[in-house]
Amino acid sequence: MAVPRLKLTSVRAIVPFKLVVTFNDGSSGTFDAAPMLGERGEGTEPLRDRRFFGRVELRNGVPTWPNHFDISPDWLREEMEKRGELELPLPVRRRRDH
C-alpha cells in the first residue's frame, strides 16, 4: 500500500512573516518564515514585502506565491518539527468493549 504524499490542506499568512498551516496527516502549526526570508535568493526577495507574502495560496497541497516560489511540504514539516513549531494530532483512542 502506497504512503500518501505529504501535502498541506490549509495555509494562511499572518503578520509578521508567519504561515499557519495544516498538513494532510493532521499535524499543524505556525511556521516562522523570517529566517528563510533572511537568506539571499531571487525567489525569496519579493516575499519580504508583507503584502506579497500574504498572497500565499495552495497549489496541489504546496504553499506557493505569485512569483512561483514554493515550499516543499516535506521540508516545511521537517523545519517546523526541528523548531518545535509542529503540533501533532492527538491519537485516536479506541473504546474497549468489555
C-alpha positions in Angstrom: 0.0 0.0 0.0 1.4 3.4 -1.0 2.1 6.0 1.6 0.1 9.2 0.9 2.2 12.1 -0.2 2.5 14.9 2.4 0.5 17.9 1.4 -1.0 21.0 3.1 -4.7 21.2 3.5 -4.7 24.8 4.6 -2.3 27.8 4.7 -2.8 31.3 6.0 -0.3 34.1 6.2 -0.2 36.2 9.4 2.0 39.1 10.4 4.9 39.2 10.6 6.0 36.6 8.0 4.4 33.5 9.5 2.3 30.8 8.0 -0.4 28.9 9.8 -0.6 25.5 8.2 -2.3 22.2 8.4 -1.0 19.0 6.8 -2.9 16.1 5.4 -1.6 13.9 8.2 -3.4 16.1 10.8 -0.3 17.9 12.1 -0.4 21.7 12.2 1.3 24.8 13.5 2.7 28.2 12.8 5.9 28.4 10.7 8.1 31.5 11.2 9.3 32.3 7.7 11.6 35.1 8.8 14.8 33.0 8.9 14.1 31.7 5.4 13.4 35.2 4.1 16.7 36.4 5.6 18.6 34.1 3.2 19.6 35.7 -0.2 17.7 34.4 -3.1 15.8 35.6 -6.2 12.6 33.7 -5.1 12.5 35.0 -1.6 13.2 38.7 -2.4 9.6 39.5 -3.2 8.3 37.7 -0.1 10.0 40.3 2.1 7.1 42.6 1.2 4.4 41.8 3.7 1.6 42.3 1.2 3.2 39.9 -1.3 3.9 37.4 1.5 0.2 37.5 2.3 -0.6 36.3 -1.2 0.4 32.7 -0.5 -2.0 30.1 -1.7 -2.2 26.3 -2.0 -1.4 24.7 -5.4 -1.8 20.9 -5.2 -1.1 21.0 -1.5 2.0 23.2 -1.8 2.3 26.7 -0.4 3.0 28.9 -3.5 3.3 32.6 -4.2 2.5 34.6 -7.4 6.2 34.6 -8.4 6.0 30.7 -8.4 8.2 30.4 -5.3 7.0 27.4 -3.3 7.9 25.5 -0.2 8.1 21.7 -0.2 5.6 20.3 2.4 8.2 17.7 3.5 10.9 20.4 4.1 8.3 22.6 5.8 7.2 19.9 8.2 10.8 18.9 9.0 11.7 22.5 9.7 8.7 23.0 11.9 9.4 19.8 13.8 13.1 20.9 14.4 12.0 24.3 15.7 9.2 23.0 17.9 6.5 24.7 15.8 4.7 21.5 14.8 1.7 20.2 16.7 0.9 16.5 16.2 -2.7 15.3 16.2 -3.9 13.6 19.3 -4.0 9.8 18.9 -7.4 8.3 18.3 -8.4 6.3 21.4 -10.4 3.2 20.7 -13.1 2.2 23.0 -12.6 -1.1 24.6 -15.7 -3.2 24.9 -15.8 -5.5 27.9 
